[in-house]
Amino acid sequence: MDDFDKHLQALEGRILAQRRVLARLLAHCPDQEWRQLADWLADRQILHDGQEDPGAVPAEGMAQELAMATEFRELADLASRYRREE
């Protein structure tokens, strides 16, 4: 494994740790705030670019937007799971 791969794995590990901390914090929100946050996260999981099937036709410069939409979904899913566990 070269230095770039080690660096990339370290960054991914740090991002996953931050996602878990943030999801735990979100899971502890009171019900009304939780619903608002869940709606906000759900709205950001869908690209509003006019396509019916986002990602069906790759567009230049969409990688960051797709990654953000995926992260919002994964964060919402994890926070929901943590909330159900409590």
Sine and cosine of phi, psi and omega as CSV:
sin_phi,cos_phi,sin_psi,cos_psi,sin_omega,cos_omega
0.00,0.00,0.79,-0.61,-0.02,-1.00
-1.00,0.06,0.09,-1.00,-0.06,-1.00
-0.88,0.48,-0.59,0.81,0.01,-1.00
-0.89,0.45,-0.71,0.71,0.02,-1.00
-0.89,0.45,-0.65,0.76,0.04,-1.00
-0.89,0.46,-0.68,0.73,0.01,-1.00
-0.90,0.44,-0.68,0.73,0.01,-1.00
-0.89,0.45,-0.67,0.74,0.03,-1.00
-0.91,0.41,-0.62,0.78,0.03,-1.00
-0.90,0.44,-0.69,0.73,0.03,-1.00
-0.89,0.45,-0.68,0.73,0.02,-1.00
-0.89,0.46,-0.66,0.75,0.04,-1.00
-0.89,0.46,-0.65,0.76,0.02,-1.00
-0.92,0.39,-0.65,0.76,0.02,-1.00
-0.90,0.43,-0.67,0.74,0.03,-1.00
-0.89,0.46,-0.64,0.77,0.03,-1.00
-0.90,0.45,-0.68,0.73,0.01,-1.00
-0.91,0.42,-0.62,0.78,0.04,-1.00
-0.87,0.49,-0.69,0.73,-0.03,-1.00
-0.91,0.41,-0.66,0.75,0.03,-1.00
-0.90,0.44,-0.73,0.68,-0.01,-1.00
-0.89,0.46,-0.66,0.75,0.02,-1.00
-0.89,0.45,-0.64,0.77,0.05,-1.00
-0.89,0.45,-0.68,0.73,0.03,-1.00
-0.89,0.45,-0.70,0.72,0.02,-1.00
-0.89,0.45,-0.62,0.78,-0.04,-1.00
-0.90,0.44,-0.40,0.92,-0.02,-1.00
-1.00,-0.02,0.07,1.00,0.02,-1.00
-0.93,0.38,0.54,-0.84,0.13,-0.99
-0.86,0.51,0.36,-0.93,-0.12,-0.99
-0.79,0.61,-0.75,0.66,-0.06,-1.00
-0.89,0.46,-0.71,0.70,0.03,-1.00
-0.91,0.41,-0.60,0.80,0.04,-1.00
-0.86,0.50,-0.73,0.68,-0.01,-1.00
-0.88,0.48,-0.66,0.75,0.02,-1.00
-0.90,0.43,-0.70,0.71,0.02,-1.00
-0.91,0.41,-0.66,0.75,0.02,-1.00
-0.89,0.47,-0.66,0.75,0.05,-1.00
-0.91,0.42,-0.66,0.75,0.00,-1.00
-0.89,0.45,-0.71,0.71,0.03,-1.00
-0.90,0.43,-0.67,0.74,0.00,-1.00
-0.88,0.48,-0.63,0.77,0.00,-1.00
-0.91,0.42,-0.49,0.87,-0.04,-1.00
-1.00,0.01,-0.03,1.00,0.05,-1.00
-0.99,0.11,-0.17,0.99,-0.05,-1.00
-0.90,-0.44,0.81,-0.59,0.06,-1.00
-0.96,0.27,0.73,-0.68,0.01,-1.00
-0.97,-0.25,0.92,0.38,-0.05,-1.00
-0.92,-0.39,0.19,0.98,0.02,-1.00
1.00,0.01,-0.12,0.99,0.01,-1.00
-1.00,0.05,0.61,-0.79,0.08,-1.00
-0.97,0.24,-0.52,0.85,-0.01,-1.00
-0.81,-0.58,1.00,0.07,-0.03,-1.00
-0.84,0.54,0.69,-0.72,0.02,-1.00
1.00,-0.01,-0.17,0.98,-0.01,-1.00
-0.91,0.41,-0.62,0.78,0.06,-1.00
-0.87,-0.50,0.97,-0.25,-0.04,-1.00
-0.85,0.53,0.73,-0.69,0.01,-1.00
-0.90,-0.44,0.51,-0.86,0.04,-1.00
-0.87,0.49,0.67,-0.74,0.08,-1.00
0.97,0.23,0.20,0.98,-0.04,-1.00
-1.00,-0.08,-0.13,0.99,-0.08,-1.00
-0.86,0.51,-0.69,0.73,-0.02,-1.00
-0.92,0.40,-0.68,0.73,0.00,-1.00
-0.90,0.43,-0.65,0.76,0.04,-1.00
-0.91,0.41,-0.64,0.77,0.03,-1.00
-0.90,0.43,-0.63,0.78,0.02,-1.00
-0.92,0.39,-0.68,0.73,0.03,-1.00
-0.88,0.48,-0.66,0.75,0.05,-1.00
-0.90,0.44,-0.67,0.74,0.00,-1.00
-0.91,0.42,-0.66,0.75,0.05,-1.00
-0.87,0.49,-0.65,0.76,0.01,-1.00
-0.91,0.42,-0.72,0.69,-0.02,-1.00
-0.91,0.41,-0.61,0.79,0.04,-1.00
-0.91,0.42,-0.71,0.71,0.02,-1.00
-0.89,0.46,-0.68,0.73,0.01,-1.00
-0.89,0.46,-0.70,0.72,-0.03,-1.00
-0.92,0.38,-0.69,0.72,0.02,-1.00
-0.89,0.46,-0.64,0.77,0.04,-1.00
-0.89,0.46,-0.67,0.75,0.02,-1.00
-0.90,0.44,-0.70,0.71,0.03,-1.00
-0.88,0.47,-0.63,0.78,-0.01,-1.00
-0.90,0.43,-0.64,0.77,0.03,-1.00
-0.93,0.38,-0.51,0.86,-0.02,-1.00
-0.94,0.34,-0.39,0.92,-0.07,-1.00
-1.00,-0.02,0.00,0.00,0.00,0.00
